[in-house]
Amino acid sequence: MNGAKSNDELTEEDLPPPSASWGAIASFAYDWDGYVRYGAFDKCADLANSSQQAYFEQHTLPGGLSELRTCLFFEQRRYHHYGEPPDEQAMEYINDLLEAIRNQVRSRLGLNARTAIGTARPAAAAGGQ
């Protein structure tokens, strides 16, 4: 969990591809310790849960790279504790988080963003934690 690159160091090559398995996404997500970055489990959970609710109610995602990475981290922890991979609806949210992270990285590097929210290809939900 301590090997995560900072937002400034993160490149597109560091991200799992859009077709990545849940295991690959979970491994990437786990490197960013949202608990430490937000100072406590409760703060991390509040951000992640409110962001997930906003996504499903309004189809919006957080605007900042740290917030996006923290939400992805929390989804990894959520499904690790559930003991099963995310279902199809959760994977849609997770893939959109990952695509938003990709777009933030591409924008920082002066590259064009690829896809809008809701158009990321679904990842396989099987495997990984």
Stockholm file with secondary structure:
# STOCKHOLM 1.0

chainA/1-129         MNGAKSNDELTEEDLPPPSASWGAIASFAYDWDGYVRYGAFDKCADLANSSQQAYFEQHTLPGGLSELRTCLFFEQRRYHHYGEPPDEQAMEYINDLLEAIRNQVRSRLGLNARTAIGTARPAAAAGGQ
#=GR chainA/1-129 SS CTTCCCTTTCCGGGSCCTTCCHHHHHHHHHTSCHHHHTSSHHHHHHHHHHHHHHHHHHCCCCSSHHHHHHHHHHHHHHHHHHTSCCCHHHHHHHHHHHHHHHHHHHHHTTCCCCCCTTCSCCCCCCSCC
#=GC SS_cons         CTTCCCTTTCCGGGSCCTTCCHHHHHHHHHTSCHHHHTSSHHHHHHHHHHHHHHHHHHCCCCSSHHHHHHHHHHHHHHHHHHTSCCCHHHHHHHHHHHHHHHHHHHHHTTCCCCCCTTCSCCCCCCSCC
//
